[in-house]
Every structure is written in structure tokens, then in C-alpha cells.
Amino acid sequence: MLEDLFTDLLVVLAYGGVGVVLMAIGYVLVDVATPGRLRDLIWTERNRNAALLLASNLAAVGIIVIAAITASADDPVDGLISAGAYGLLGLVIMAVSFLLLDAVTPGKLGELLVDAQPHPAVWVNAVVHLVTGGVIAAAIL
């Protein structure tokens, strides 16, 4: 019994590690997409646009990881590999969707993110992130 608990704790720790690494990669991708430092934009300047985009990215990654864990409840190794692979795929799709949205809309989406005033385009991109996470999660399940 104690051995099972220890094994379960290690599996949870491993899933948590995969989730944190994927969220860190998502943070870097959003940081690259935004002019300036994301850290300063959100925590110093309190920029709502940047915070919304980052939050939607992190939530989408979480949705994907949760689905991968759920789909492979019987095999933790498979679940870890799936969570990592699907999570990376989701981040790539979110980055591509950002570039596509930027290409088909006026102005530069990255510049809108640093605007002090809330901008509707950021909400659109945030929903694209969340839907991307949901679609990948549904495909996993």
C-alpha cells in the first residue's frame, strides 16, 4: 500500500513536471510574440492584453495535459509521453494561429498586446488558444 502511494506520488510529480515545462515553453512563445518583456508587461505595467493572451495559452496547455492524463490513466509512461507530445503540438498550433491571425488582420497583433488599453483582437486570439486546447483535448479523448 505504501509502495503504491509512493509510485502514485512519483507519477503525479512527473505529470506536474511535464505540465510546468509545457507552460514555461508557452510563456516563452508568448514573450517572443510580444514586443518588450512579457514579465514587465504583466507584472510591472499590469498590461491586461498581455495577461489575457498568456492566461489563455496556459489554460489551453492545461486542457491538453489533462486530456492526455485522462486518456492514458492505465499507463503513466504513455500518459507522460502523450502529454508532452500533444502539449508541444498544441503550442505549435497556437503559435501558427497567432501568426495566421496576425497576417489576416490589420496592424500587428504583437503591438496590440502592449497597448495599455484593452483590445478586442486579444480576446479573439485568446479564444483561438482555448479552442485549440479544446480541439486537441477532444482528439486525445
Secondary structure per residue as TSV (DSSP state, phi and psi in degrees):
chain	resnum	aa	ss	phi	psi
A	1	M	-	360.0	-48.9
A	2	L	H	-64.4	-34.2
A	3	E	H	-66.0	-40.3
A	4	D	H	-63.2	-41.2
A	5	L	H	-62.0	-44.5
A	6	F	H	-61.6	-44.8
A	7	T	H	-61.7	-45.3
A	8	D	H	-61.5	-40.7
A	9	L	H	-63.6	-39.4
A	10	L	H	-65.1	-39.7
A	11	V	H	-64.3	-44.6
A	12	V	H	-61.7	-42.5
A	13	L	H	-61.1	-42.5
A	14	A	H	-64.7	-45.2
A	15	Y	H	-61.0	-42.3
A	16	G	H	-60.4	-40.9
A	17	G	H	-62.5	-44.1
A	18	V	H	-61.6	-44.7
A	19	G	H	-61.6	-43.2
A	20	V	H	-65.6	-42.3
A	21	V	H	-62.9	-43.6
A	22	L	H	-64.1	-40.6
A	23	M	H	-66.6	-35.6
A	24	A	H	-64.2	-40.9
A	25	I	H	-64.0	-42.0
A	26	G	H	-59.9	-41.5
A	27	Y	H	-59.4	-46.2
A	28	V	H	-62.3	-42.2
A	29	L	H	-62.5	-42.5
A	30	V	H	-67.0	-38.7
A	31	D	H	-61.2	-41.1
A	32	V	H	-66.1	-35.2
A	33	A	H	-74.9	-17.6
A	34	T	S	-107.3	135.9
A	35	P	S	-66.2	139.8
A	36	G	S	86.3	-177.8
A	37	R	-	-93.4	125.5
A	38	L	H	-57.7	-40.2
A	39	R	H	-55.4	-47.3
A	40	D	I	-69.5	-40.7
A	41	L	I	-57.6	-45.6
A	42	I	I	-83.4	-51.8
A	43	W	I	-86.7	-26.2
A	44	T	I	-98.7	-50.6
A	45	E	S	-87.0	-10.2
A	46	R	-	56.4	42.1
A	47	N	-	-74.2	115.5
A	48	R	H	-70.0	-35.1
A	49	N	H	-61.6	-49.9
A	50	A	H	-64.2	-39.9
A	51	A	H	-64.2	-41.4
A	52	L	H	-64.4	-44.1
A	53	L	H	-64.7	-44.0
A	54	L	H	-64.7	-44.3
A	55	A	H	-61.3	-40.6
A	56	S	H	-67.8	-36.7
A	57	N	H	-63.5	-47.1
A	58	L	H	-65.3	-40.0
A	59	A	H	-64.5	-41.1
A	60	A	H	-63.9	-41.8
A	61	V	H	-61.6	-43.2
A	62	G	H	-60.6	-41.5
A	63	I	H	-60.9	-42.9
A	64	I	H	-65.2	-46.1
A	65	V	H	-63.7	-42.0
A	66	I	H	-60.0	-43.4
A	67	A	H	-64.8	-41.1
A	68	A	H	-64.3	-39.7
A	69	I	H	-64.7	-45.7
A	70	T	H	-62.4	-41.3
A	71	A	H	-70.2	-21.6
A	72	S	T	-124.6	41.0
A	73	A	T	-59.7	-26.8
A	74	D	T	-84.4	-17.5
A	75	D	-	-134.5	95.9
A	76	P	H	-60.0	-35.9
A	77	V	H	-65.0	-45.7
A	78	D	H	-61.0	-40.7
A	79	G	H	-63.0	-41.4
A	80	L	H	-65.7	-43.9
A	81	I	H	-64.6	-44.1
A	82	S	H	-62.9	-44.8
A	83	A	H	-60.0	-44.5
A	84	G	H	-65.3	-47.3
A	85	A	H	-66.2	-48.9
A	86	Y	H	-67.3	-35.4
A	87	G	H	-63.1	-45.1
A	88	L	H	-63.3	-41.6
A	89	L	H	-60.3	-43.2
A	90	G	H	-60.6	-41.4
A	91	L	H	-64.3	-39.9
A	92	V	H	-63.5	-45.9
A	93	I	H	-63.4	-40.2
A	94	M	H	-64.3	-38.7
A	95	A	H	-65.8	-43.0
A	96	V	H	-64.7	-41.6
A	97	S	H	-63.3	-36.5
A	98	F	H	-61.4	-46.9
A	99	L	H	-64.7	-40.7
A	100	L	H	-65.1	-44.8
A	101	L	H	-62.3	-40.5
A	102	D	H	-62.7	-38.5
A	103	A	H	-70.8	-31.1
A	104	V	H	-99.8	2.7
A	105	T	S	-119.2	155.5
A	106	P	S	-70.3	148.9
A	107	G	S	78.2	-177.7
A	108	K	-	-107.0	121.6
A	109	L	H	-60.2	-39.2
A	110	G	H	-58.5	-38.4
A	111	E	H	-71.1	-33.5
A	112	L	H	-64.1	-30.3
A	113	L	H	-65.3	-27.0
A	114	V	T	-94.5	-2.7
A	115	D	-	-65.0	136.6
A	116	A	S	-67.8	-25.3
A	117	Q	S	-89.2	139.1
A	118	P	-	-57.5	140.0
A	119	H	-	-125.5	133.3
A	120	P	H	-59.8	-29.2
A	121	A	H	-62.3	-30.8
A	122	V	H	-67.7	-38.5
A	123	W	H	-63.5	-40.2
A	124	V	H	-61.7	-47.2
A	125	N	H	-65.5	-36.2
A	126	A	H	-62.3	-41.6
A	127	V	H	-66.4	-38.1
A	128	V	H	-59.1	-42.7
A	129	H	H	-60.0	-49.4
A	130	L	H	-63.5	-41.6
A	131	V	H	-66.5	-38.8
A	132	T	H	-58.0	-47.5
A	133	G	H	-59.7	-41.9
A	134	G	H	-65.9	-41.4
A	135	V	H	-65.2	-44.8
A	136	I	H	-65.2	-40.6
A	137	A	H	-61.2	-42.9
A	138	A	H	-64.8	-37.5
A	139	A	H	-66.2	-35.0
A	140	I	H	-67.5	-43.5
A	141	L	-	-80.4	360.0
